[in-house]
Amino acid sequence: MEKKKFITLDDLEVYRLAHELSVIAWEIYRKLTWEGKKAGGDQFIDSTDSVGANIAEGYSRFHYLDKIKFYYNSRGSLSEASHHWLELLFERGFATKKSYEAYRITADKLSLKLNNFIKTTYDSKSREK
């Protein structure tokens, strides 16, 4: 019988991308004025950091539907951060074009990987039957 290899959270590309996105978000956040932080920066950083946190929590769950619930929460936080808060921060002049583009590129990659991760989790359950 072949022993299954356990994949750690840090081995997951989707989690590493979420971490990378948080690093970029914190670079944006640190440069915000007090006004910028209150005008959306706090919610931007909270929703960005929530992406990786939800992946981590879901990955530690046993039942696949429980896992997917957290992955959906992660996807929602990603959308909130990248499609709402980042856009507002950029429009209001709180984020530079360079940091905006770096965030968007990473968020777009992460979105694709996260959707694939959700699908793979569903598919792995159906293969067990």
C-alpha contacts under 8 A as a table, 3 or more apart, distances in Angstrom:
res1	aa1	res2	aa2	distance
7	I	11	D	6.15
7	I	12	L	7.43
8	T	11	D	5.18
8	T	12	L	6.98
9	L	12	L	5.48
9	L	15	Y	6.79
9	L	56	A	6.79
9	L	59	Y	7.20
10	D	13	E	7.72
10	D	15	Y	6.63
10	D	16	R	6.51
11	D	15	Y	7.88
11	D	16	R	7.67
12	L	15	Y	5.33
12	L	16	R	6.36
13	E	16	R	4.96
13	E	17	L	6.08
13	E	113	K	7.82
14	V	17	L	5.23
14	V	18	A	6.31
14	V	110	L	6.23
14	V	113	K	5.73
14	V	114	L	6.10
14	V	117	F	7.53
15	Y	18	A	5.00
15	Y	19	H	6.26
15	Y	52	G	5.97
15	Y	55	I	6.60
15	Y	56	A	7.47
16	R	19	H	5.04
16	R	20	E	6.19
17	L	20	E	4.90
17	L	21	L	6.09
17	L	106	T	6.96
17	L	109	K	7.82
17	L	110	L	5.87
18	A	21	L	5.04
18	A	22	S	6.35
18	A	49	D	7.90
18	A	51	V	6.21
18	A	52	G	4.99
18	A	110	L	6.75
19	H	22	S	5.11
19	H	23	V	6.43
19	H	49	D	7.95
19	H	52	G	6.24
20	E	23	V	5.11
20	E	24	I	6.46
20	E	106	T	7.61
21	L	24	I	5.17
21	L	25	A	6.11
21	L	48	T	7.18
21	L	103	Y	6.44
21	L	106	T	6.20
21	L	107	A	6.74
22	S	25	A	4.90
22	S	26	W	6.08
22	S	45	I	7.62
22	S	48	T	5.95
22	S	49	D	5.70
23	V	26	W	5.23
23	V	27	E	6.41
24	I	27	E	5.12
24	I	28	I	6.53
24	I	99	S	7.28
24	I	102	A	7.32
24	I	103	Y	6.18
25	A	28	I	5.13
25	A	29	Y	6.06
25	A	44	F	7.87
25	A	45	I	6.31
25	A	48	T	7.01
25	A	103	Y	7.08
26	W	29	Y	4.78
26	W	30	R	5.88
26	W	45	I	6.95
27	E	30	R	5.49
27	E	31	K	6.85
28	I	31	K	5.64
28	I	32	L	6.84
28	I	95	A	6.25
28	I	99	S	6.70
29	Y	32	L	5.31
29	Y	37	K	7.17
29	Y	41	G	6.18
29	Y	42	D	7.95
29	Y	45	I	6.97
32	L	35	E	7.61
32	L	36	G	5.23
32	L	37	K	5.93
32	L	41	G	7.33
32	L	94	F	6.35
33	T	36	G	4.98
33	T	37	K	6.23
34	W	37	K	5.15
34	W	38	K	6.30
35	E	38	K	5.19
35	E	39	A	5.94
36	G	39	A	4.93
36	G	40	G	6.46
36	G	41	G	5.81
36	G	89	L	7.71
36	G	94	F	6.45
37	K	40	G	5.75
37	K	41	G	3.95
37	K	42	D	5.23
38	K	41	G	6.11
38	K	42	D	6.22
39	A	42	D	7.81
40	G	43	Q	5.35
40	G	44	F	5.96
40	G	85	W	6.26
40	G	88	L	7.72
40	G	89	L	7.03
41	G	44	F	4.88
41	G	45	I	6.16
41	G	85	W	7.48
41	G	89	L	7.37
42	D	45	I	5.37
42	D	46	D	6.15
43	Q	46	D	5.00
43	Q	47	S	5.99
43	Q	81	A	7.85
43	Q	85	W	7.37
44	F	47	S	5.39
44	F	48	T	6.11
44	F	80	E	7.86
44	F	81	A	5.25
44	F	85	W	5.32
44	F	86	L	6.84
45	I	48	T	5.06
45	I	49	D	6.01
45	I	81	A	7.63
46	D	49	D	5.30
46	D	50	S	6.04
47	S	50	S	4.94
47	S	51	V	6.67
47	S	77	S	5.02
47	S	78	L	6.81
47	S	80	E	6.63
47	S	81	A	5.45
48	T	51	V	5.53
48	T	52	G	7.73
48	T	77	S	6.53
48	T	78	L	6.23
48	T	81	A	5.62
49	D	52	G	5.94
49	D	53	A	6.47
50	S	53	A	4.88
50	S	54	N	5.93
50	S	74	S	6.58
50	S	77	S	6.28
51	V	54	N	5.52
51	V	55	I	6.48
51	V	73	N	7.66
51	V	74	S	4.38
51	V	75	R	6.91
51	V	77	S	5.69
51	V	78	L	5.88
52	G	55	I	5.06
52	G	56	A	6.14
52	G	74	S	7.04
53	A	56	A	5.12
53	A	57	E	6.17
53	A	74	S	7.75
54	N	57	E	5.03
54	N	58	G	5.92
54	N	70	F	5.27
54	N	71	Y	6.28
54	N	73	N	6.53
54	N	74	S	5.20
55	I	58	G	5.18
55	I	59	Y	5.97
55	I	70	F	6.45
55	I	71	Y	5.66
55	I	74	S	6.28
56	A	59	Y	5.17
56	A	60	S	6.51
57	E	60	S	5.40
57	E	61	R	6.77
57	E	67	K	7.82
57	E	70	F	6.83
58	G	61	R	5.29
58	G	66	D	6.86
58	G	67	K	4.18
58	G	68	I	6.80
58	G	69	K	7.36
58	G	70	F	4.87
58	G	71	Y	6.27
59	Y	67	K	6.07
60	S	67	K	7.68
61	R	64	Y	7.60
61	R	66	D	6.38
61	R	67	K	5.57
62	F	66	D	7.25
62	F	67	K	7.16
63	H	66	D	5.29
63	H	67	K	6.34
64	Y	67	K	4.94
64	Y	68	I	6.13
64	Y	121	T	6.63
64	Y	122	Y	7.08
64	Y	125	K	6.84
65	L	68	I	5.04
65	L	69	K	6.18
66	D	69	K	5.21
66	D	70	F	6.82
67	K	70	F	5.50
67	K	71	Y	6.41
68	I	71	Y	4.80
68	I	72	Y	6.02
68	I	118	I	6.25
68	I	121	T	7.24
68	I	122	Y	7.91
69	K	72	Y	5.20
69	K	73	N	6.36
70	F	73	N	4.89
70	F	74	S	6.15
71	Y	74	S	4.87
71	Y	75	R	6.22
71	Y	114	L	7.49
71	Y	118	I	6.61
72	Y	75	R	4.95
72	Y	76	G	6.18
72	Y	118	I	7.86
73	N	76	G	5.03
73	N	77	S	6.21
74	S	77	S	5.13
74	S	78	L	6.18
75	R	78	L	5.04
75	R	79	S	6.26
75	R	111	S	7.15
75	R	114	L	7.02
75	R	115	N	7.94
76	G	79	S	5.13
76	G	80	E	6.17
77	S	80	E	4.98
77	S	81	A	6.08
78	L	81	A	5.22
78	L	82	S	5.92
78	L	83	H	7.93
78	L	107	A	7.31
78	L	111	S	7.50
79	S	82	S	5.32
79	S	83	H	5.30
79	S	84	H	7.18
80	E	83	H	5.71
80	E	84	H	5.25
80	E	85	W	6.51
81	A	84	H	5.76
81	A	85	W	5.03
81	A	86	L	5.95
82	S	85	W	6.23
82	S	86	L	5.14
82	S	87	E	6.94
82	S	103	Y	7.74
82	S	104	R	6.86
82	S	107	A	6.77
83	H	86	L	6.37
83	H	87	E	6.05
84	H	87	E	5.40
84	H	88	L	6.27
85	W	88	L	5.13
85	W	89	L	6.07
86	L	89	L	5.10
86	L	90	F	6.08
86	L	95	A	7.80
86	L	100	Y	7.20
87	E	90	F	5.16
87	E	91	E	6.05
88	L	91	E	5.05
88	L	92	R	5.99
89	L	92	R	5.22
89	L	93	G	6.26
89	L	94	F	4.99
89	L	95	A	5.65
90	F	93	G	5.15
90	F	94	F	5.64
90	F	95	A	4.69
90	F	96	T	6.73
90	F	97	K	7.47
90	F	100	Y	6.81
91	E	94	F	7.61
92	R	95	A	7.92
93	G	96	T	7.07
95	A	99	S	6.42
95	A	100	Y	6.18
96	T	99	S	5.33
96	T	100	Y	5.98
97	K	100	Y	4.99
97	K	101	E	6.03
98	K	101	E	5.28
98	K	102	A	6.21
99	S	102	A	5.07
99	S	103	Y	6.10
100	Y	103	Y	5.26
100	Y	104	R	6.15
101	E	104	R	5.01
101	E	105	I	6.06
102	A	105	I	5.35
102	A	106	T	6.34
103	Y	106	T	5.32
103	Y	107	A	5.93
104	R	107	A	4.97
104	R	108	D	5.94
105	I	108	D	5.27
105	I	109	K	6.38
106	T	109	K	5.18
106	T	110	L	6.06
107	A	110	L	4.95
107	A	111	S	5.95
108	D	111	S	5.08
108	D	112	L	6.47
109	K	112	L	5.39
109	K	113	K	6.30
110	L	113	K	5.02
110	L	114	L	5.85
111	S	114	L	5.12
111	S	115	N	6.18
112	L	115	N	5.27
112	L	116	N	6.26
113	K	116	N	5.05
113	K	117	F	5.98
114	L	117	F	4.87
114	L	118	I	6.20
115	N	118	I	5.18
115	N	119	K	6.30
116	N	119	K	5.03
116	N	120	T	6.01
117	F	120	T	5.05
117	F	121	T	6.15
118	I	121	T	5.15
118	I	122	Y	6.39
119	K	122	Y	5.12
119	K	123	D	6.07
120	T	123	D	4.88
120	T	124	S	5.94
121	T	124	S	5.21
121	T	125	K	6.60
122	Y	125	K	5.44
122	Y	126	S	6.72
123	D	126	S	5.17
123	D	127	R	6.35
124	S	127	R	5.15
124	S	128	E	6.59
125	K	128	E	5.33
125	K	129	K	7.32
126	S	129	K	5.75
